[in-house]
Amino acid sequence: MAENTKKLKITLVKSTIGAVPKNKEIIKSMGFHKTNSSVILPDNEATRGQIRLIAPYVKVEDAD
């Protein structure tokens, strides 16, 4: 099985004040602490599923 080395840079661009509690937990579990902070995560199905749920709060870019 080939190793997927592609990464995504995800930036939290909107505050989670007033967000659904499930979305707040997803954002916290991804490693965000403050607005405008970024994390680099692997590009896989699990990460893509989380991004789909919190799309209004984040900006996604390719990381190299």
mmCIF file of the N, C-alpha and C atoms, coordinates in Angstrom:
data_MODEL
# 
_entry.id   MODEL 
# 
loop_
_atom_site.group_PDB 
_atom_site.id 
_atom_site.type_symbol 
_atom_site.label_atom_id 
_atom_site.label_alt_id 
_atom_site.label_comp_id 
_atom_site.label_asym_id 
_atom_site.label_entity_id 
_atom_site.label_seq_id 
_atom_site.pdbx_PDB_ins_code 
_atom_site.Cartn_x 
_atom_site.Cartn_y 
_atom_site.Cartn_z 
_atom_site.occupancy 
_atom_site.B_iso_or_equiv 
_atom_site.pdbx_formal_charge 
_atom_site.auth_seq_id 
_atom_site.auth_comp_id 
_atom_site.auth_asym_id 
_atom_site.auth_atom_id 
_atom_site.pdbx_PDB_model_num 
ATOM 1   N N  . MET A 1 1  ? 0.837   -1.175 0.000  1.00 0.00 ? 1  MET A N  1 
ATOM 2   C CA . MET A 1 1  ? 0.000   0.000  0.000  1.00 0.00 ? 1  MET A CA 1 
ATOM 3   C C  . MET A 1 1  ? 0.886   1.243  0.000  1.00 0.00 ? 1  MET A C  1 
ATOM 4   N N  . ALA A 1 2  ? 0.603   2.158  -0.894 1.00 0.00 ? 2  ALA A N  1 
ATOM 5   C CA . ALA A 1 2  ? 1.414   3.361  -1.031 1.00 0.00 ? 2  ALA A CA 1 
ATOM 6   C C  . ALA A 1 2  ? 1.123   4.344  0.097  1.00 0.00 ? 2  ALA A C  1 
ATOM 7   N N  . GLU A 1 3  ? 2.176   5.015  0.537  1.00 0.00 ? 3  GLU A N  1 
ATOM 8   C CA . GLU A 1 3  ? 2.015   6.000  1.597  1.00 0.00 ? 3  GLU A CA 1 
ATOM 9   C C  . GLU A 1 3  ? 1.547   7.314  0.995  1.00 0.00 ? 3  GLU A C  1 
ATOM 10  N N  . ASN A 1 4  ? 0.472   7.869  1.548  1.00 0.00 ? 4  ASN A N  1 
ATOM 11  C CA . ASN A 1 4  ? -0.065  9.141  1.067  1.00 0.00 ? 4  ASN A CA 1 
ATOM 12  C C  . ASN A 1 4  ? 0.669   10.268 1.792  1.00 0.00 ? 4  ASN A C  1 
ATOM 13  N N  . THR A 1 5  ? 1.534   10.981 1.079  1.00 0.00 ? 5  THR A N  1 
ATOM 14  C CA . THR A 1 5  ? 2.334   12.019 1.707  1.00 0.00 ? 5  THR A CA 1 
ATOM 15  C C  . THR A 1 5  ? 1.736   13.406 1.512  1.00 0.00 ? 5  THR A C  1 
ATOM 16  N N  . LYS A 1 6  ? 0.594   13.507 0.874  1.00 0.00 ? 6  LYS A N  1 
ATOM 17  C CA . LYS A 1 6  ? -0.022  14.800 0.652  1.00 0.00 ? 6  LYS A CA 1 
ATOM 18  C C  . LYS A 1 6  ? -0.552  15.356 1.971  1.00 0.00 ? 6  LYS A C  1 
ATOM 19  N N  . LYS A 1 7  ? -0.339  16.645 2.191  1.00 0.00 ? 7  LYS A N  1 
ATOM 20  C CA . LYS A 1 7  ? -0.759  17.304 3.432  1.00 0.00 ? 7  LYS A CA 1 
ATOM 21  C C  . LYS A 1 7  ? -1.654  18.492 3.105  1.00 0.00 ? 7  LYS A C  1 
ATOM 22  N N  . LEU A 1 8  ? -2.495  18.862 4.063  1.00 0.00 ? 8  LEU A N  1 
ATOM 23  C CA . LEU A 1 8  ? -3.368  20.023 3.937  1.00 0.00 ? 8  LEU A CA 1 
ATOM 24  C C  . LEU A 1 8  ? -3.049  21.017 5.042  1.00 0.00 ? 8  LEU A C  1 
ATOM 25  N N  . LYS A 1 9  ? -2.985  22.293 4.681  1.00 0.00 ? 9  LYS A N  1 
ATOM 26  C CA . LYS A 1 9  ? -2.838  23.352 5.673  1.00 0.00 ? 9  LYS A CA 1 
ATOM 27  C C  . LYS A 1 9  ? -4.234  23.925 5.902  1.00 0.00 ? 9  LYS A C  1 
ATOM 28  N N  . ILE A 1 10 ? -4.720  23.820 7.127  1.00 0.00 ? 10 ILE A N  1 
ATOM 29  C CA . ILE A 1 10 ? -6.068  24.239 7.461  1.00 0.00 ? 10 ILE A CA 1 
ATOM 30  C C  . ILE A 1 10 ? -5.966  25.393 8.447  1.00 0.00 ? 10 ILE A C  1 
ATOM 31  N N  . THR A 1 11 ? -6.635  26.510 8.126  1.00 0.00 ? 11 THR A N  1 
ATOM 32  C CA . THR A 1 11 ? -6.587  27.706 8.955  1.00 0.00 ? 11 THR A CA 1 
ATOM 33  C C  . THR A 1 11 ? -7.979  28.020 9.482  1.00 0.00 ? 11 THR A C  1 
ATOM 34  N N  . LEU A 1 12 ? -8.091  28.251 10.777 1.00 0.00 ? 12 LEU A N  1 
ATOM 35  C CA . LEU A 1 12 ? -9.352  28.627 11.401 1.00 0.00 ? 12 LEU A CA 1 
ATOM 36  C C  . LEU A 1 12 ? -9.567  30.123 11.175 1.00 0.00 ? 12 LEU A C  1 
ATOM 37  N N  . VAL A 1 13 ? -10.579 30.493 10.391 1.00 0.00 ? 13 VAL A N  1 
ATOM 38  C CA . VAL A 1 13 ? -10.783 31.891 10.023 1.00 0.00 ? 13 VAL A CA 1 
ATOM 39  C C  . VAL A 1 13 ? -11.999 32.525 10.692 1.00 0.00 ? 13 VAL A C  1 
ATOM 40  N N  . LYS A 1 14 ? -12.814 31.738 11.375 1.00 0.00 ? 14 LYS A N  1 
ATOM 41  C CA . LYS A 1 14 ? -14.019 32.260 12.016 1.00 0.00 ? 14 LYS A CA 1 
ATOM 42  C C  . LYS A 1 14 ? -14.085 31.745 13.448 1.00 0.00 ? 14 LYS A C  1 
ATOM 43  N N  . SER A 1 15 ? -14.540 32.599 14.350 1.00 0.00 ? 15 SER A N  1 
ATOM 44  C CA . SER A 1 15 ? -14.665 32.223 15.749 1.00 0.00 ? 15 SER A CA 1 
ATOM 45  C C  . SER A 1 15 ? -15.719 31.134 15.926 1.00 0.00 ? 15 SER A C  1 
ATOM 46  N N  . THR A 1 16 ? -15.513 30.305 16.933 1.00 0.00 ? 16 THR A N  1 
ATOM 47  C CA . THR A 1 16 ? -16.465 29.227 17.195 1.00 0.00 ? 16 THR A CA 1 
ATOM 48  C C  . THR A 1 16 ? -17.528 29.635 18.214 1.00 0.00 ? 16 THR A C  1 
ATOM 49  N N  . ILE A 1 17 ? -17.565 30.901 18.584 1.00 0.00 ? 17 ILE A N  1 
ATOM 50  C CA . ILE A 1 17 ? -18.610 31.376 19.493 1.00 0.00 ? 17 ILE A CA 1 
ATOM 51  C C  . ILE A 1 17 ? -19.946 31.221 18.780 1.00 0.00 ? 17 ILE A C  1 
ATOM 52  N N  . GLY A 1 18 ? -20.872 30.541 19.408 1.00 0.00 ? 18 GLY A N  1 
ATOM 53  C CA . GLY A 1 18 ? -22.184 30.328 18.813 1.00 0.00 ? 18 GLY A CA 1 
ATOM 54  C C  . GLY A 1 18 ? -22.257 29.125 17.896 1.00 0.00 ? 18 GLY A C  1 
ATOM 55  N N  . ALA A 1 19 ? -21.161 28.394 17.758 1.00 0.00 ? 19 ALA A N  1 
ATOM 56  C CA . ALA A 1 19 ? -21.153 27.211 16.897 1.00 0.00 ? 19 ALA A CA 1 
ATOM 57  C C  . ALA A 1 19 ? -21.841 26.045 17.605 1.00 0.00 ? 19 ALA A C  1 
ATOM 58  N N  . VAL A 1 20 ? -22.281 25.083 16.810 1.00 0.00 ? 20 VAL A N  1 
ATOM 59  C CA . VAL A 1 20 ? -22.879 23.867 17.341 1.00 0.00 ? 20 VAL A CA 1 
ATOM 60  C C  . VAL A 1 20 ? -21.808 23.141 18.168 1.00 0.00 ? 20 VAL A C  1 
ATOM 61  N N  . PRO A 1 21 ? -22.161 22.591 19.330 1.00 0.00 ? 21 PRO A N  1 
ATOM 62  C CA . PRO A 1 21 ? -21.159 21.919 20.171 1.00 0.00 ? 21 PRO A CA 1 
ATOM 63  C C  . PRO A 1 21 ? -20.372 20.821 19.441 1.00 0.00 ? 21 PRO A C  1 
ATOM 64  N N  . LYS A 1 22 ? -21.009 20.085 18.536 1.00 0.00 ? 22 LYS A N  1 
ATOM 65  C CA . LYS A 1 22 ? -20.303 19.053 17.777 1.00 0.00 ? 22 LYS A CA 1 
ATOM 66  C C  . LYS A 1 22 ? -19.188 19.671 16.934 1.00 0.00 ? 22 LYS A C  1 
ATOM 67  N N  . ASN A 1 23 ? -19.466 20.814 16.311 1.00 0.00 ? 23 ASN A N  1 
ATOM 68  C CA . ASN A 1 23 ? -18.450 21.482 15.496 1.00 0.00 ? 23 ASN A CA 1 
ATOM 69  C C  . ASN A 1 23 ? -17.319 22.021 16.359 1.00 0.00 ? 23 ASN A C  1 
ATOM 70  N N  . LYS A 1 24 ? -17.638 22.519 17.553 1.00 0.00 ? 24 LYS A N  1 
ATOM 71  C CA . LYS A 1 24 ? -16.595 22.996 18.463 1.00 0.00 ? 24 LYS A CA 1 
ATOM 72  C C  . LYS A 1 24 ? -15.649 21.861 18.841 1.00 0.00 ? 24 LYS A C  1 
ATOM 73  N N  . GLU A 1 25 ? -16.201 20.678 19.094 1.00 0.00 ? 25 GLU A N  1 
ATOM 74  C CA . GLU A 1 25 ? -15.374 19.525 19.452 1.00 0.00 ? 25 GLU A CA 1 
ATOM 75  C C  . GLU A 1 25 ? -14.493 19.082 18.288 1.00 0.00 ? 25 GLU A C  1 
ATOM 76  N N  . ILE A 1 26 ? -15.017 19.131 17.070 1.00 0.00 ? 26 ILE A N  1 
ATOM 77  C CA . ILE A 1 26 ? -14.222 18.767 15.893 1.00 0.00 ? 26 ILE A CA 1 
ATOM 78  C C  . ILE A 1 26 ? -13.055 19.729 15.742 1.00 0.00 ? 26 ILE A C  1 
ATOM 79  N N  . ILE A 1 27 ? -13.330 21.022 15.881 1.00 0.00 ? 27 ILE A N  1 
ATOM 80  C CA . ILE A 1 27 ? -12.280 22.035 15.743 1.00 0.00 ? 27 ILE A CA 1 
ATOM 81  C C  . ILE A 1 27 ? -11.215 21.845 16.822 1.00 0.00 ? 27 ILE A C  1 
ATOM 82  N N  . LYS A 1 28 ? -11.636 21.581 18.040 1.00 0.00 ? 28 LYS A N  1 
ATOM 83  C CA . LYS A 1 28 ? -10.686 21.352 19.131 1.00 0.00 ? 28 LYS A CA 1 
ATOM 84  C C  . LYS A 1 28 ? -9.845  20.100 18.882 1.00 0.00 ? 28 LYS A C  1 
ATOM 85  N N  . SER A 1 29 ? -10.486 19.033 18.382 1.00 0.00 ? 29 SER A N  1 
ATOM 86  C CA . SER A 1 29 ? -9.763  17.783 18.153 1.00 0.00 ? 29 SER A CA 1 
ATOM 87  C C  . SER A 1 29 ? -8.761  17.889 17.010 1.00 0.00 ? 29 SER A C  1 
ATOM 88  N N  . MET A 1 30 ? -8.991  18.817 16.092 1.00 0.00 ? 30 MET A N  1 
ATOM 89  C CA . MET A 1 30 ? -8.055  19.007 14.983 1.00 0.00 ? 30 MET A CA 1 
ATOM 90  C C  . MET A 1 30 ? -6.814  19.778 15.413 1.00 0.00 ? 30 MET A C  1 
ATOM 91  N N  . GLY A 1 31 ? -6.847  20.384 16.605 1.00 0.00 ? 31 GLY A N  1 
ATOM 92  C CA . GLY A 1 31 ? -5.656  21.044 17.132 1.00 0.00 ? 31 GLY A CA 1 
ATOM 93  C C  . GLY A 1 31 ? -5.688  22.556 17.083 1.00 0.00 ? 31 GLY A C  1 
ATOM 94  N N  . PHE A 1 32 ? -6.844  23.151 16.803 1.00 0.00 ? 32 PHE A N  1 
ATOM 95  C CA . PHE A 1 32 ? -6.937  24.610 16.779 1.00 0.00 ? 32 PHE A CA 1 
ATOM 96  C C  . PHE A 1 32 ? -7.104  25.147 18.187 1.00 0.00 ? 32 PHE A C  1 
ATOM 97  N N  . HIS A 1 33 ? -6.482  26.319 18.459 1.00 0.00 ? 33 HIS A N  1 
ATOM 98  C CA . HIS A 1 33 ? -6.605  26.962 19.752 1.00 0.00 ? 33 HIS A CA 1 
ATOM 99  C C  . HIS A 1 33 ? -7.148  28.380 19.630 1.00 0.00 ? 33 HIS A C  1 
ATOM 100 N N  . LYS A 1 34 ? -6.772  29.087 18.567 1.00 0.00 ? 34 LYS A N  1 
ATOM 101 C CA . LYS A 1 34 ? -7.172  30.475 18.373 1.00 0.00 ? 34 LYS A CA 1 
ATOM 102 C C  . LYS A 1 34 ? -7.617  30.686 16.929 1.00 0.00 ? 34 LYS A C  1 
ATOM 103 N N  . THR A 1 35 ? -8.341  31.769 16.718 1.00 0.00 ? 35 THR A N  1 
ATOM 104 C CA . THR A 1 35 ? -8.686  32.179 15.367 1.00 0.00 ? 35 THR A CA 1 
ATOM 105 C C  . THR A 1 35 ? -7.397  32.544 14.624 1.00 0.00 ? 35 THR A C  1 
ATOM 106 N N  . ASN A 1 36 ? -7.343  32.265 13.350 1.00 0.00 ? 36 ASN A N  1 
ATOM 107 C CA . ASN A 1 36 ? -6.188  32.497 12.468 1.00 0.00 ? 36 ASN A CA 1 
ATOM 108 C C  . ASN A 1 36 ? -5.010  31.577 12.768 1.00 0.00 ? 36 ASN A C  1 
ATOM 109 N N  . SER A 1 37 ? -5.203  30.539 13.560 1.00 0.00 ? 37 SER A N  1 
ATOM 110 C CA . SER A 1 37 ? -4.144  29.547 13.754 1.00 0.00 ? 37 SER A CA 1 
ATOM 111 C C  . SER A 1 37 ? -4.262  28.492 12.654 1.00 0.00 ? 37 SER A C  1 
ATOM 112 N N  . SER A 1 38 ? -3.167  27.846 12.332 1.00 0.00 ? 38 SER A N  1 
ATOM 113 C CA . SER A 1 38 ? -3.135  26.845 11.268 1.00 0.00 ? 38 SER A CA 1 
ATOM 114 C C  . SER A 1 38 ? -2.596  25.521 11.788 1.00 0.00 ? 38 SER A C  1 
ATOM 115 N N  . VAL A 1 39 ? -3.081  24.448 11.187 1.00 0.00 ? 39 VAL A N  1 
ATOM 116 C CA . VAL A 1 39 ? -2.561  23.113 11.464 1.00 0.00 ? 39 VAL A CA 1 
ATOM 117 C C  . VAL A 1 39 ? -2.312  22.426 10.128 1.00 0.00 ? 39 VAL A C  1 
ATOM 118 N N  . ILE A 1 40 ? -1.366  21.516 10.111 1.00 0.00 ? 40 ILE A N  1 
ATOM 119 C CA . ILE A 1 40 ? -1.089  20.729 8.919  1.00 0.00 ? 40 ILE A CA 1 
ATOM 120 C C  . ILE A 1 40 ? -1.471  19.292 9.230  1.00 0.00 ? 40 ILE A C  1 
ATOM 121 N N  . LEU A 1 41 ? -2.403  18.763 8.449  1.00 0.00 ? 41 LEU A N  1 
ATOM 122 C CA . LEU A 1 41 ? -2.920  17.416 8.661  1.00 0.00 ? 41 LEU A CA 1 
ATOM 123 C C  . LEU A 1 41 ? -2.810  16.615 7.372  1.00 0.00 ? 41 LEU A C  1 
ATOM 124 N N  . PRO A 1 42 ? -2.776  15.289 7.468  1.00 0.00 ? 42 PRO A N  1 
ATOM 125 C CA . PRO A 1 42 ? -2.709  14.461 6.261  1.00 0.00 ? 42 PRO A CA 1 
ATOM 126 C C  . PRO A 1 42 ? -4.006  14.556 5.461  1.00 0.00 ? 42 PRO A C  1 
ATOM 127 N N  . ASP A 1 43 ? -3.871  14.458 4.150  1.00 0.00 ? 43 ASP A N  1 
ATOM 128 C CA . ASP A 1 43 ? -5.028  14.504 3.257  1.00 0.00 ? 43 ASP A CA 1 
ATOM 129 C C  . ASP A 1 43 ? -5.591  13.092 3.122  1.00 0.00 ? 43 ASP A C  1 
ATOM 130 N N  . ASN A 1 44 ? -6.545  12.756 3.998  1.00 0.00 ? 44 ASN A N  1 
ATOM 131 C CA . ASN A 1 44 ? -7.175  11.444 3.935  1.00 0.00 ? 44 ASN A CA 1 
ATOM 132 C C  . ASN A 1 44 ? -8.684  11.599 4.122  1.00 0.00 ? 44 ASN A C  1 
ATOM 133 N N  . GLU A 1 45 ? -9.403  10.503 4.063  1.00 0.00 ? 45 GLU A N  1 
ATOM 134 C CA . GLU A 1 45 ? -10.863 10.545 4.131  1.00 0.00 ? 45 GLU A CA 1 
ATOM 135 C C  . GLU A 1 45 ? -11.362 11.093 5.470  1.00 0.00 ? 45 GLU A C  1 
ATOM 136 N N  . ALA A 1 46 ? -10.709 10.757 6.561  1.00 0.00 ? 46 ALA A N  1 
ATOM 137 C CA . ALA A 1 46 ? -11.136 11.226 7.872  1.00 0.00 ? 46 ALA A CA 1 
ATOM 138 C C  . ALA A 1 46 ? -11.011 12.747 7.979  1.00 0.00 ? 46 ALA A C  1 
ATOM 139 N N  . THR A 1 47 ? -9.893  13.269 7.525  1.00 0.00 ? 47 THR A N  1 
ATOM 140 C CA . THR A 1 47 ? -9.687  14.709 7.570  1.00 0.00 ? 47 THR A CA 1 
ATOM 141 C C  . THR A 1 47 ? -10.673 15.426 6.658  1.00 0.00 ? 47 THR A C  1 
ATOM 142 N N  . ARG A 1 48 ? -10.883 14.882 5.465  1.00 0.00 ? 48 ARG A N  1 
ATOM 143 C CA . ARG A 1 48 ? -11.838 15.487 4.526  1.00 0.00 ? 48 ARG A CA 1 
ATOM 144 C C  . ARG A 1 48 ? -13.251 15.506 5.105  1.00 0.00 ? 48 ARG A C  1 
ATOM 145 N N  . GLY A 1 49 ? -13.637 14.473 5.826  1.00 0.00 ? 49 GLY A N  1 
ATOM 146 C CA . GLY A 1 49 ? -14.952 14.422 6.449  1.00 0.00 ? 49 GLY A CA 1 
ATOM 147 C C  . GLY A 1 49 ? -15.103 15.482 7.524  1.00 0.00 ? 49 GLY A C  1 
ATOM 148 N N  . GLN A 1 50 ? -14.053 15.683 8.323  1.00 0.00 ? 50 GLN A N  1 
ATOM 149 C CA . GLN A 1 50 ? -14.089 16.720 9.349  1.00 0.00 ? 50 GLN A CA 1 
ATOM 150 C C  . GLN A 1 50 ? -14.172 18.104 8.712  1.00 0.00 ? 50 GLN A C  1 
ATOM 151 N N  . ILE A 1 51 ? -13.419 18.317 7.643  1.00 0.00 ? 51 ILE A N  1 
ATOM 152 C CA . ILE A 1 51 ? -13.424 19.608 6.957  1.00 0.00 ? 51 ILE A CA 1 
ATOM 153 C C  . ILE A 1 51 ? -14.814 19.900 6.394  1.00 0.00 ? 51 ILE A C  1 
ATOM 154 N N  . ARG A 1 52 ? -15.475 18.892 5.867  1.00 0.00 ? 52 ARG A N  1 
ATOM 155 C CA . ARG A 1 52 ? -16.821 19.083 5.317  1.00 0.00 ? 52 ARG A CA 1 
ATOM 156 C C  . ARG A 1 52 ? -17.782 19.606 6.386  1.00 0.00 ? 52 ARG A C  1 
ATOM 157 N N  . LEU A 1 53 ? -17.651 19.111 7.616  1.00 0.00 ? 53 LEU A N  1 
ATOM 158 C CA . LEU A 1 53 ? -18.550 19.522 8.689  1.00 0.00 ? 53 LEU A CA 1 
ATOM 159 C C  . LEU A 1 53 ? -18.270 20.931 9.201  1.00 0.00 ? 53 LEU A C  1 
ATOM 160 N N  . ILE A 1 54 ? -17.013 21.360 9.162  1.00 0.00 ? 54 ILE A N  1 
ATOM 161 C CA . ILE A 1 54 ? -16.660 22.676 9.706  1.00 0.00 ? 54 ILE A CA 1 
ATOM 162 C C  . ILE A 1 54 ? -16.240 23.660 8.617  1.00 0.00 ? 54 ILE A C  1 
ATOM 163 N N  . ALA A 1 55 ? -16.689 23.438 7.403  1.00 0.00 ? 55 ALA A N  1 
ATOM 164 C CA . ALA A 1 55 ? -16.299 24.268 6.248  1.00 0.00 ? 55 ALA A CA 1 
ATOM 165 C C  . ALA A 1 55 ? -16.495 25.772 6.453  1.00 0.00 ? 55 ALA A C  1 
ATOM 166 N N  . PRO A 1 56 ? -17.569 26.241 7.092  1.00 0.00 ? 56 PRO A N  1 
ATOM 167 C CA . PRO A 1 56 ? -17.720 27.703 7.248  1.00 0.00 ? 56 PRO A CA 1 
ATOM 168 C C  . PRO A 1 56 ? -16.673 28.338 8.148  1.00 0.00 ? 56 PRO A C  1 
ATOM 169 N N  . TYR A 1 57 ? -15.969 27.555 8.916  1.00 0.00 ? 57 TYR A N  1 
ATOM 170 C CA . TYR A 1 57 ? -15.024 28.081 9.892  1.00 0.00 ? 57 TYR A CA 1 
ATOM 171 C C  . TYR A 1 57 ? -13.564 28.014 9.439  1.00 0.00 ? 57 TYR A C  1 
ATOM 172 N N  . VAL A 1 58 ? -13.270 27.312 8.369  1.00 0.00 ? 58 VAL A N  1 
ATOM 173 C CA . VAL A 1 58 ? -11.878 27.082 7.976  1.00 0.00 ? 58 VAL A CA 1 
ATOM 174 C C  . VAL A 1 58 ? -11.606 27.426 6.523  1.00 0.00 ? 58 VAL A C  1 
ATOM 175 N N  . LYS A 1 59 ? -10.297 27.624 6.246  1.00 0.00 ? 59 LYS A N  1 
ATOM 176 C CA . LYS A 1 59 ? -9.786  27.780 4.885  1.00 0.00 ? 59 LYS A CA 1 
ATOM 177 C C  . LYS A 1 59 ? -8.764  26.675 4.682  1.00 0.00 ? 59 LYS A C  1 
ATOM 178 N N  . VAL A 1 60 ? -8.847  25.987 3.533  1.00 0.00 ? 60 VAL A N  1 
ATOM 179 C CA . VAL A 1 60 ? -7.994  24.835 3.276  1.00 0.00 ? 60 VAL A CA 1 
ATOM 180 C C  . VAL A 1 60 ? -7.076  25.124 2.093  1.00 0.00 ? 60 VAL A C  1 
ATOM 181 N N  . GLU A 1 61 ? -5.794  24.792 2.271  1.00 0.00 ? 61 GLU A N  1 
ATOM 182 C CA . GLU A 1 61 ? -4.790  24.939 1.207  1.00 0.00 ? 61 GLU A CA 1 
ATOM 183 C C  . GLU A 1 61 ? -3.934  23.688 1.172  1.00 0.00 ? 61 GLU A C  1 
ATOM 184 N N  . ASP A 1 62 ? -3.250  23.470 0.040  1.00 0.00 ? 62 ASP A N  1 
ATOM 185 C CA . ASP A 1 62 ? -2.274  22.389 -0.046 1.00 0.00 ? 62 ASP A CA 1 
ATOM 186 C C  . ASP A 1 62 ? -1.005  22.813 0.677  1.00 0.00 ? 62 ASP A C  1 
ATOM 187 N N  . ALA A 1 63 ? -0.417  21.921 1.441  1.00 0.00 ? 63 ALA A N  1 
ATOM 188 C CA . ALA A 1 63 ? 0.837   22.191 2.128  1.00 0.00 ? 63 ALA A CA 1 
ATOM 189 C C  . ALA A 1 63 ? 1.933   21.353 1.470  1.00 0.00 ? 63 ALA A C  1 
ATOM 190 N N  . ASP A 1 64 ? 3.067   21.977 1.232  1.00 0.00 ? 64 ASP A N  1 
ATOM 191 C CA . ASP A 1 64 ? 4.184   21.262 0.623  1.00 0.00 ? 64 ASP A CA 1 
ATOM 192 C C  . ASP A 1 64 ? 5.384   21.238 1.531  1.00 0.00 ? 64 ASP A C  1 
# 
